[in-house]
Amino acid sequence: MNGRWYYLNANGDMAIGWILVNGVWYYLNPMAGVLDPGGNPIPEGAMYVSAVTPDGYHVGVSGALIGR
């Protein structure tokens, strides 16, 4: 809608915060419920797992910080 990505749950309510869609975690702005890839360095708003973030932090399979 309006060039922005929203997610409606089974009740038709707009989701906010972290959501799991098809095995991928996404973060939706808690104030507006919108995914904002322009303001989020994670591609498409997805959560990093088993990866190194752009600022050098290692995250595990759950997305939890392992270290630098």
C-alpha positions in Angstrom: 0.0 0.0 0.0 1.4 3.4 -1.0 4.7 1.7 -1.9 5.2 0.3 1.6 5.1 -3.3 2.9 2.6 -4.1 5.7 1.6 -7.5 7.1 -2.0 -8.3 8.2 -2.4 -11.2 10.6 -5.2 -13.9 10.3 -7.6 -11.5 12.1 -6.9 -8.7 9.6 -4.9 -6.7 12.2 -1.7 -4.9 11.1 1.3 -6.7 12.5 4.1 -4.7 14.3 7.5 -5.7 15.6 9.1 -9.0 14.7 7.1 -11.4 12.5 7.9 -14.8 11.0 6.8 -15.2 7.4 7.7 -18.3 5.4 10.6 -19.1 7.7 12.1 -15.5 7.5 11.9 -13.0 10.4 11.0 -9.4 9.5 10.9 -6.3 11.6 8.0 -3.9 11.2 8.1 -0.5 12.7 6.2 -0.7 16.0 4.7 2.8 15.5 3.5 2.4 11.9 3.6 -1.3 11.3 5.6 -0.8 8.1 8.7 -2.4 6.7 11.2 0.4 5.9 14.1 -1.1 3.9 15.4 2.5 3.3 15.9 3.0 7.0 17.0 -0.6 7.7 20.4 -1.9 6.7 19.2 -5.5 6.7 18.0 -6.5 3.2 14.2 -6.4 2.9 14.0 -6.0 6.7 14.9 -9.7 7.3 16.8 -10.7 10.4 20.4 -11.8 10.2 21.0 -15.4 11.2 24.3 -17.4 11.0 26.0 -14.3 9.6 28.2 -11.4 10.2 26.5 -8.0 10.3 27.9 -5.1 8.2 29.4 -3.7 11.4 31.3 -6.9 12.1 29.1 -8.7 14.7 28.6 -12.4 14.5 25.1 -13.8 15.0 24.1 -17.4 15.4 21.2 -19.5 14.0 18.7 -17.9 16.3 19.9 -14.4 15.4 21.4 -13.9 18.8 24.7 -12.0 19.1 27.7 -14.3 19.4 30.4 -11.7 19.5 32.6 -9.5 17.3 
